[in-house]
Amino acid sequence: MSLKRIQDAVTGKKMICPTCKKPVQKFEKYAETIDAVRDGFNIQEIDSHSSRVTLICNNDGCDWKERTEYWENYIDE
């Protein structure tokens, strides 16, 4: 689901670069992440599901690149 949303945002020019304010041109290194914390004493279980991607602006004169799991913050809907 996240990969499809990222692809749609990049191809639809809705993923915006924070530096030059133009659409991000591409992305790479997409990964789904699952973090789990188990505490045997208090029996606390924390599962975190997210996705991480490297966004690359690639517009003329802008070399912004960021590896983030907060990619949704760059989508201008």
C-alpha positions in Angstrom: 0.0 0.0 0.0 2.8 2.5 0.9 4.8 1.7 -2.2 1.8 2.4 -4.5 1.1 5.7 -2.7 4.7 6.7 -3.1 4.7 5.8 -6.8 1.5 7.7 -7.4 2.8 10.8 -5.5 6.0 10.9 -7.5 4.4 10.2 -10.9 1.6 12.6 -10.1 4.1 15.3 -9.1 2.6 15.6 -5.7 5.8 14.7 -3.7 7.4 18.1 -3.2 11.1 18.8 -2.5 11.5 21.0 0.7 14.5 22.8 -0.8 13.4 23.9 -4.2 9.6 23.4 -3.8 9.4 21.5 -7.1 8.2 17.9 -7.5 10.5 15.1 -6.5 11.6 13.3 -9.6 12.4 9.8 -8.3 12.8 7.5 -5.3 14.8 4.4 -4.5 15.6 1.9 -1.7 12.0 1.3 -0.6 11.6 -1.0 2.4 8.8 -2.0 4.7 9.9 -2.0 8.3 8.6 -3.7 11.4 9.9 -2.8 14.8 8.9 -4.8 17.8 9.7 -4.3 21.5 9.0 -7.1 24.0 9.3 -6.5 27.7 9.0 -9.8 29.6 8.5 -8.2 33.0 5.5 -6.0 32.3 4.5 -7.9 29.2 4.4 -4.8 27.0 4.4 -5.4 23.3 4.9 -2.6 20.8 4.8 -3.3 17.1 5.5 -0.5 14.6 4.9 -1.0 10.9 6.1 1.7 8.5 8.0 2.1 5.3 11.3 3.8 4.5 12.3 5.3 1.2 15.0 7.5 -0.3 13.6 10.5 -2.0 15.7 12.2 -4.7 14.7 15.7 -6.0 16.9 15.5 -9.2 15.6 18.9 -10.5 18.1 21.2 -12.1 20.4 22.8 -9.5 18.9 20.9 -6.6 20.7 17.9 -5.1 18.3 17.2 -2.2 18.2 13.6 -1.2 16.8 12.1 2.0 16.2 8.6 3.4 13.0 8.9 5.5 10.1 7.0 7.0 8.2 10.3 7.1 7.7 10.5 3.4 4.0 11.4 3.8 5.1 14.8 5.0 6.4 15.6 1.5 3.1 14.9 -0.3 1.1 18.0 -1.2 -2.5 16.9 -1.7 
